[in-house]
């Protein structure tokens, strides 16, 4: 019989359902691409094989313990000794049995052997013989479990002398997870009497129903008797073997329509399991990322509170400086009132004496007080900046401590976990290093130089970076020169006594103008520089946590899309299952 492809046995409705299934598998593939390296090689292979399975012949996997008689069963099914038999494991690799005009074998890869044979049954389906579920070589069992997801039907062989062992139970649970149709075959039934047969069949049925959630089809056979009956053309032995019912099921009950239905249903089990696994992984990741988003929002909240607090707290600090300047101006006005009058005429010509009085009565400790207030502002900036870094560092440390709670489902998400935690660790190290290396004295010195340089340049052209108090001393000296100039001019003019009030008022106006201009420039410049320092501190913190922030926001957006698509595919596969089952 010629090789027949799956497409040739599909009607119009079946072809539509198959196309819909292929489309859903394409969507599933694209959704899993969002997980990148987190999609395990095994899962990627299963998805690829399930997709390919739609275009292949109906595939039966024969599984069971090595001494259950799987090889004998397949030989009886094909009517020829295609596979070696024995009491020890005879299948050391997976055997794929396909139709061929001549018996042949070809090693496709390690532990995977392709056998061809002209058995008529192989014209409509392929058979996979697997190593035993209790094989001594664990690689055998791994291969068996790897191949099960590709199957359309699993014939699970158990032995009448050791029915439903623990290893068989465990393996059946694995098959059940992939949603495969399972038929149980109790082999070597000829070793039991009629009563024993009934007890074994009931034992297997009861345990299988409990394990699988429904009662599977069960056949009790003697594969060796069936093969001898075929070889010797012995109808009586054939009837005693119980194989007729098994063959009837495969060739007639499991007709072409049923095989098509199973062909379309079985890849769905793989697709649904993968969609559910990675949709669940998406939910777990999104939960983890929701905590990260809270952490980011918390840090951003701390930054906003820091900025608001700094702007609020700076107002009374700059007010102290303004009050100091105001008091300086008031002392200057009082000095002018006291000195520019007729009774002080003799003193007005004593320049050195006036300068000394001005320094003592007006300037006083202005420079020291001004620098003290300015230094307080600098210290306040430094301490609050350090406090911001300490708060952010402490918060990230707490995120690092809780990282072990952020585990994904099974092996899914290990790469995601690594990238995420690597970023958290990196940000944590950066903030910790900044906190540990923070030099208050050096920071304060640099900030003072920046502030003084900016303000001096703004306030008095040509003046280098000096203390704020020194700026007022320079101003006072200039005012004093103006004052003495006015005084001398008053005395030099005839009738100067009548000009004294006007000149005093002029001196006070000029002094007020210069002090006001300097005060406004200093307040504006100092405020601008302080706000710039605040913004710079915020920018440094933001830049440090930016890689973590970008990762979280990108992953969250990507995962939301993948999660929604996986949920949609999962639901669509469920609906498609209902349509196929209704065929």
C-alpha positions in Angstrom: 0.0 0.0 0.0 1.3 3.5 -0.9 2.2 6.1 1.7 -0.8 8.2 2.5 -0.5 11.7 3.9 -2.8 13.3 6.5 -4.1 15.8 4.0 -5.5 13.1 1.8 -7.9 11.9 4.5 -9.4 15.3 5.4 -12.9 16.4 4.2 -13.8 20.0 3.6 -14.9 20.6 7.3 -11.9 18.7 8.7 -9.6 20.8 6.4 -11.1 24.0 7.8 -10.6 22.9 11.3 -7.0 21.9 10.5 -6.3 25.3 9.0 -7.8 27.0 12.1 -5.6 24.8 14.3 -2.5 25.6 12.3 -3.4 29.3 12.6 -3.7 29.0 16.4 -0.3 27.2 16.6 1.2 30.1 14.6 -0.2 32.6 17.1 1.1 30.4 19.9 4.5 30.3 18.4 4.6 34.1 18.0 3.4 34.6 21.6 6.1 32.3 22.9 8.7 34.3 21.0 8.1 37.1 23.6 9.7 34.8 26.2 12.9 34.5 24.2 15.5 32.3 25.9 13.0 31.5 28.7 11.1 29.0 26.3 12.8 25.7 27.1 14.3 23.7 24.3 11.9 20.9 25.1 8.9 23.1 24.9 10.1 24.7 21.6 10.6 21.2 20.2 7.2 20.0 21.4 5.5 23.0 19.7 7.4 22.4 16.5 6.6 18.7 16.5 2.9 19.3 17.3 2.7 21.7 14.4 4.4 19.1 12.1 2.2 16.4 13.4 -0.8 18.0 11.7 0.7 17.1 8.3 1.9 13.6 9.3 0.2 10.2 9.3 -1.7 9.1 12.3 0.9 8.2 15.0 0.5 5.5 17.6 3.0 5.4 20.5 3.4 2.1 22.3 4.6 2.5 25.9 5.0 0.5 29.0 7.6 -1.3 31.2 10.3 -3.2 29.4 9.1 -6.6 30.4 5.4 -5.9 29.5 5.8 -7.4 26.0 5.7 -4.2 23.9 7.8 -5.6 21.1 5.8 -8.8 21.0 2.6 -6.8 20.9 3.8 -4.7 17.9 5.0 -7.9 16.1 1.6 -9.5 16.6 -0.1 -6.3 15.4 2.1 -6.2 12.2 2.0 -10.0 11.7 5.7 -10.4 11.5 8.8 -10.4 13.8 9.8 -6.9 13.0 11.3 -6.1 16.5 13.5 -8.3 18.6 11.9 -9.8 21.7 13.4 -11.0 25.0 13.1 -11.0 28.8 15.7 -8.2 29.2 15.3 -4.8 27.6 15.5 -5.3 23.8 14.6 -1.7 22.8 17.6 0.5 23.5 16.3 3.3 21.3 13.0 4.7 20.0 11.9 2.7 16.9 9.7 4.6 14.4 7.9 2.1 12.2 6.7 3.3 8.8 5.5 1.6 5.6 8.2 0.5 3.1 8.3 -1.9 0.2 11.2 -3.7 1.8 12.2 -4.2 5.5 15.0 -1.7 6.3 16.4 0.3 9.2 18.2 3.6 9.4 19.7 5.3 12.5 18.4 8.9 12.3 20.2 10.1 15.4 21.5 8.6 18.7 18.7 6.4 20.2 16.4 7.1 17.3 15.9 4.3 14.7 13.7 4.4 11.6 12.4 1.0 10.5 10.4 0.4 7.3 8.2 -2.7 6.7 5.6 -3.6 4.1 2.9 -4.4 6.7 -0.5 -3.2 5.4 -1.3 -1.5 8.7 1.6 0.9 8.3 0.0 2.3 5.1 -2.5 4.2 7.3 -0.5 4.9 10.4 2.9 5.0 11.9 3.9 3.2 15.1 6.6 4.2 17.7 8.0 1.6 19.9 9.6 3.1 23.0 12.1 1.9 25.7 10.5 0.8 28.9 9.2 3.2 31.5 11.3 1.4 34.0 14.4 1.1 31.8 17.8 0.7 33.6 19.2 3.4 31.3 17.4 6.6 32.3 18.1 8.1 28.8 15.5 5.5 27.5 12.8 6.9 29.7 13.7 10.5 28.8 13.3 9.6 25.1 9.9 8.0 25.7 8.6 11.0 27.6 9.9 13.3 24.9 8.1 11.4 22.1 4.7 11.1 23.8 3.5 14.6 23.0 3.8 13.8 19.3 1.4 10.9 19.5 -2.2 10.8 18.3 -2.9 7.6 20.4 -1.0 5.9 23.2 -1.3 2.2 23.5 -0.1 1.6 27.1 1.0 -2.0 27.6 1.0 -3.5 31.1 1.7 -7.1 32.1 -0.9 -9.4 33.6 1.7 -10.6 36.2 2.6 -7.1 37.3 -0.3 -4.8 36.4 -0.3 -1.1 37.0 3.0 -0.7 38.7 4.1 2.5 40.3 6.4 3.4 37.4 3.5 2.8 35.0 1.2 5.0 37.2 3.8 7.8 37.1 4.2 7.6 33.4 0.5 7.6 32.8 0.2 10.8 34.8 2.8 12.4 32.4 0.8 11.2 29.4 -2.4 12.6 31.0 -0.8 16.0 31.3 -0.5 16.2 27.5 -4.2 15.3 26.9 -3.5 12.2 24.9 -6.0 9.5 24.1 -4.9 6.4 26.0 -5.9 2.8 25.4 -4.7 0.2 28.0 -3.6 -3.2 26.9 -3.1 -6.0 29.5 -0.6 -8.4 27.9 0.3 -12.0 28.9 -3.3 -12.6 29.9 -2.8 -16.3 29.0 -0.9 -16.8 32.2 -4.0 -16.3 34.3 -7.2 -18.4 34.7 -10.6 -16.9 33.9 -11.1 -15.7 37.5 -7.6 -14.1 37.6 -8.2 -12.4 34.3 -11.4 -10.8 35.6 -9.7 -9.6 38.8 -6.7 -8.1 36.9 -9.0 -6.3 34.3 -11.1 -4.8 37.1 -7.9 -3.8 39.1 -6.5 -2.0 36.0 -9.9 -0.4 35.1 -10.4 0.9 38.7 -6.9 2.4 39.0 -6.9 3.8 35.5 -10.3 5.5 36.1 -9.1 7.1 39.3 -5.8 8.2 37.7 -7.2 9.5 34.4 -10.5 10.8 35.5 -12.4 8.6 33.0 -12.5 4.9 32.1 -10.2 4.2 29.1 -10.6 1.4 26.6 -9.0 -1.8 28.0 -8.0 -4.9 26.0 -6.6 -8.1 27.5 -4.4 -10.0 25.1 -1.6 -12.5 24.7 0.7 -11.0 22.0 2.8 -14.1 21.7 -0.2 -16.4 21.2 -1.5 -13.9 18.6 1.8 -13.9 16.7 2.0 -17.7 16.7 -1.6 -17.9 15.5 -0.8 -15.6 12.6 2.4 -17.6 11.7 0.6 -21.0 12.0 -2.7 -19.8 10.7 -4.4 -21.1 13.9 -7.9 -19.6 14.3 -8.4 -21.2 17.7 -5.2 -19.8 19.1 -6.1 -16.5 17.5 -9.4 -16.4 19.3 -7.8 -17.3 22.6 -5.2 -14.6 22.2 -7.9 -11.9 22.6 -6.1 -10.0 19.8 -9.1 -9.9 17.5 -10.9 -7.3 19.6 -7.7 -5.2 19.7 -7.3 -5.4 15.9 -11.0 -4.7 15.3 -10.7 -1.5 17.3 -7.6 -0.3 15.4 -8.8 -1.2 11.9 -12.6 -0.7 12.2 -13.8 1.1 15.3 -10.8 3.5 15.0 -11.8 4.1 11.3 -10.6 6.9 9.1 -13.0 9.4 10.6 -12.0 8.7 14.1 -8.3 8.8 13.2 -8.8 12.2 11.6 -10.6 13.4 14.8 -7.8 12.2 17.0 -5.2 13.6 14.5 -6.7 17.0 15.0 -7.3 16.7 18.7 -4.0 15.5 19.9 -1.8 18.5 18.9 -4.4 20.6 20.8 -3.4 18.9 24.0 0.2 20.0 23.5 -0.9 23.5 22.4 -3.2 23.9 25.4 -0.6 22.7 27.8 2.0 25.1 26.5 -0.5 28.0 26.3 -1.5 27.4 29.9 2.0 27.0 31.1 3.3 30.2 29.6 0.1 32.2 30.3 0.5 31.1 34.0 4.2 32.1 33.7 3.1 35.5 32.3 0.7 36.0 35.3 3.5 35.1 37.7 5.9 37.5 35.9 3.3 40.3 35.8 2.8 39.8 39.5 6.5 40.2 40.1 6.6 43.2 37.8 3.7 44.7 39.6 5.8 44.7 42.8 8.7 46.2 40.8 6.3 48.9 39.4 5.3 49.7 43.0 9.0 49.9 43.9 9.6 52.3 41.0 6.6 54.4 41.9 7.8 54.4 45.5 11.3 55.7 44.5 9.7 58.3 42.2 7.4 59.3 45.0 10.4 59.7 47.4 12.0 61.9 44.7 8.9 64.1 44.4 8.6 64.4 48.2 12.3 65.2 48.4 11.9 68.0 45.7 8.8 69.4 47.4 10.4 69.3 50.9 13.6 71.0 49.6 11.7 73.8 47.9 9.6 74.3 50.9 12.5 74.2 53.4 14.7 76.5 51.3 12.2 79.4 51.7 12.9 80.1 55.4 16.6 79.6 54.9 16.9 82.2 52.1 14.7 84.4 54.2 17.4 84.4 56.9 19.8 85.8 54.4 17.4 88.4 53.2 16.7 89.5 56.8 20.5 89.8 57.4 20.8 92.0 54.4 17.8 94.1 55.5 19.3 94.6 58.9 22.6 95.7 57.2 20.7 98.2 55.2 18.9 99.6 58.2 22.2 100.0 60.1 23.5 101.9 57.0 20.6 104.2 57.0 21.0 104.9 60.7 24.7 105.5 60.2 24.0 108.1 57.5 21.4 109.8 59.7 23.9 110.0 62.5 26.9 111.0 60.4 25.6 113.4 57.7 24.5 116.3 59.9 26.0 119.7 60.8 27.0 118.6 64.3 29.4 116.1 62.7 31.0 118.5 60.3 34.5 118.1 61.7 34.2 114.3 61.6 33.1 114.4 58.0 36.6 115.3 56.8 38.2 112.5 58.7 38.0 109.7 56.1 39.9 107.0 58.1 37.7 107.7 61.1 34.5 107.4 59.1 35.6 104.2 57.5 36.4 102.6 60.9 33.0 103.7 62.3 31.3 102.4 59.2 33.0 99.0 59.5 32.2 98.8 63.2 28.6 100.1 63.2 27.3 99.0 59.8 29.4 96.1 58.5 30.2 94.5 61.9 30.2 90.7 61.5 28.2 90.8 58.4 30.6 88.7 56.4 30.8 86.0 59.1 27.0 85.9 59.6 26.4 85.8 55.8 28.9 82.9 55.3 27.4 81.1 58.3 23.9 81.2 56.9 25.2 80.2 53.5 27.2 77.3 54.9 24.0 76.1 56.7 22.3 76.1 53.3 25.2 74.1 51.9 25.2 71.6 54.8 21.4 71.3 54.5 21.7 70.5 50.8 24.5 67.9 51.4 22.7 66.1 54.2 19.3 66.0 52.4 21.0 64.7 49.2 22.8 62.0 51.2 19.5 61.1 52.9 17.8 60.7 49.5 20.5 58.3 48.4 20.3 56.4 51.7 16.5 56.0 51.4 16.7 54.8 47.8 19.6 52.4 48.7 17.7 51.0 51.7 14.6 50.4 49.6 16.5 48.6 46.9 18.2 46.5 49.5 14.8 45.4 50.7 13.9 44.5 47.1 17.1 42.4 46.9 16.2 40.6 50.2 12.8 39.6 48.8 14.1 38.4 45.5 13.9 34.7 46.4 10.1 35.1 46.6 10.0 36.1 42.9 10.2 32.6 41.3 8.5 31.5 38.1 6.5 28.4 37.4 8.8 25.4 36.9 11.8 26.2 34.7 9.9 28.9 32.8 11.3 32.4 33.5 14.9 31.7 34.6 16.4 34.1 32.1 13.8 36.7 33.0 14.6 36.2 36.7 18.3 36.5 36.0 18.1 39.7 33.9 15.7 41.3 36.4 17.7 40.4 39.5 20.9 41.4 37.8 19.5 44.9 37.2 18.3 45.1 40.8 21.7 44.0 42.1 23.5 46.4 39.7 21.3 49.4 40.9 21.8 48.3 44.5 25.6 48.2 44.1 25.6 51.6 42.4 23.5 53.3 45.1 25.4 51.5 47.9 28.8 52.7 46.4 27.5 56.3 46.2 26.3 56.2 49.8 29.5 54.6 51.1 31.8 57.0 49.1 29.8 60.1 49.9 32.3 62.7 51.3 30.4 65.4 53.0 33.4 67.8 53.3 34.4 67.4 49.7 30.8 67.8 48.5 30.3 70.9 50.7 33.5 72.5 49.5 32.7 71.9 45.9 29.1 73.2 46.3 30.4 76.3 48.2 32.8 77.0 45.3 30.0 76.6 42.8 27.6 78.8 44.6 30.2 81.5 45.3 31.5 81.5 41.8 28.0 81.7 40.3 26.8 84.5 42.6 30.0 86.6 42.6 30.0 86.5 38.8 26.3 87.4 38.7 26.4 90.1 41.4 29.7 91.9 40.9 31.4 91.8 37.6 35.1 91.3 37.9 35.0 89.8 41.4 36.3 86.3 41.8 34.8 83.4 43.9 34.7 84.9 47.4 32.6 84.3 50.4 29.1 85.9 50.4 30.0 88.0 53.4 33.0 89.4 51.5 30.6 90.6 48.8 28.8 92.8 51.3 32.1 94.2 52.6 33.0 95.1 49.0 29.6 96.8 48.7 30.0 98.6 52.0 33.4 99.9 51.0 31.9 101.3 47.8 29.1 102.8 49.7 31.5 104.4 52.1 33.5 106.0 49.3 30.2 107.4 47.9 29.4 108.6 51.4 32.7 110.4 52.1 32.6 111.9 48.6 29.1 113.3 49.4 30.3 114.6 52.7 33.3 116.4 51.3 31.2 117.9 48.5 28.7 119.2 51.0 31.4 120.9 53.1 33.1 122.4 50.0 29.9 124.2 48.9 29.0 127.5 50.4 25.8 127.2 52.4 26.4 123.4 52.6 24.5 123.2 55.8 21.3 123.7 53.8 22.3 120.9 51.5 23.0 118.3 54.1 19.5 116.9 54.4 19.3 116.5 50.6 22.7 114.9 50.4 21.9 112.6 53.2 18.7 111.5 51.5 20.7 111.0 48.3 23.2 108.8 50.1 20.5 106.7 51.6 18.8 106.3 48.2 22.0 105.3 46.6 22.8 102.9 49.4 19.3 101.4 49.3 19.5 100.9 45.6 22.8 99.1 45.7 21.9 96.9 48.6 18.6 96.0 47.0 20.2 95.2 43.7 22.8 93.0 45.4 20.2 91.4 47.6 18.0 90.6 44.6 20.8 89.3 42.5 22.2 87.1 45.3 18.7 85.7 46.2 18.0 84.9 42.6 21.4 83.5 41.9 21.5 81.4 45.1 17.9 80.2 44.6 18.7 79.2 41.0 21.9 77.4 42.0 20.2 75.6 44.9 17.3 74.5 42.7 19.8 73.4 40.1 21.6 71.3 42.7 18.3 69.8 43.8 17.4 68.9 40.2 20.9 67.5 39.7 20.6 65.2 42.7 17.2 64.0 41.4 18.7 63.4 37.9 21.6 61.4 39.4 19.2 59.1 41.3 16.9 58.8 38.3 19.8 57.9 36.0 21.1 55.3 38.4 17.7 53.4 38.6 16.9 54.1 34.9 18.1 50.6 33.6 15.8 48.9 36.1 12.9 51.2 35.4 13.3 50.7 31.6 13.5 46.9 32.0 10.4 46.8 34.2 8.3 49.0 32.0 9.3 47.3 28.8 8.8 43.8 30.2 5.4 44.8 31.7 4.2 46.1 28.3 5.6 43.1 26.4 4.2 40.6 28.9 0.7 42.2 29.0 0.5 41.7 25.2 1.9 38.1 25.4 -0.4 37.2 28.3 -3.5 38.5 26.5 -2.5 36.7 23.3 -1.8 33.4 25.2 -5.1 33.6 27.0 -6.9 34.3 23.7 -5.1 31.3 22.1 -5.9 29.1 25.1 -9.6 29.9 24.9 -9.6 29.5 21.1 -8.0 26.1 21.4 -10.6 25.1 23.9 -13.4 26.1 21.5 -11.7 24.3 18.7 -11.5 21.2 20.8 -15.3 21.2 21.2 -15.8 21.6 17.4 -13.4 18.8 16.6 -15.0 16.5 19.2 -18.3 17.1 17.6 -17.2 15.7 14.2 
